[in-house]
Amino acid sequence: MSEIKQFMLASGDEIICEVIEWANDTDPDLVIRRAYNIVTVDDPARGVRYFTLRPWMLYQSGDDMFNMLSSDHIIGQANPHASIIKQYHDAIEESERSEQDFKERVSKLAEKLAASEDMINNDTKDSSDDNIVYFGRFEKDKLH
């Protein structure tokens, strides 16, 4: 059974991953999968810190893709916070979507956008163009 863990590596990378097999006396490497780098971005003007997850190793996502992580390079480990775990599951789901899923999602969003634009245009448009009454020439020296 795998566990989701957060590691601080000697390189400075902070990752979250599924640990499939822990290191032991005979093998100092951990077997992991679906490893994502936790990237932080600070916005000092707003006083906000953003977190995002990026693949730690490219093209290494999926049930059948395993990586080895040397326990000598781990300087800290923790159980990740619930909000990071949710982001982690969302990142996994997003990365494992097929191209067809992506195209369907884009099509649905395009339909929603087109529908909202139609609604906005209908709200700002007159019901008919023939409701304009012409009063003739406008003369500046006369008060109407």
Buried (B, 14 or more C-beta within 10 A) or exposed (E): EEEBBBBBBEEEBBBBBBBBEEBEEEEEBBBBBBBBBBEEEEEEEEEEEEEEBEBBEEEBBEEEEBBEBEBEBBEEEEEBEEEBBEBBEEBBEEBEEEEEEEEEEEEEEEEEEEEEEEEEEEEEEEEEEEEEEEEEEEEEEEEE
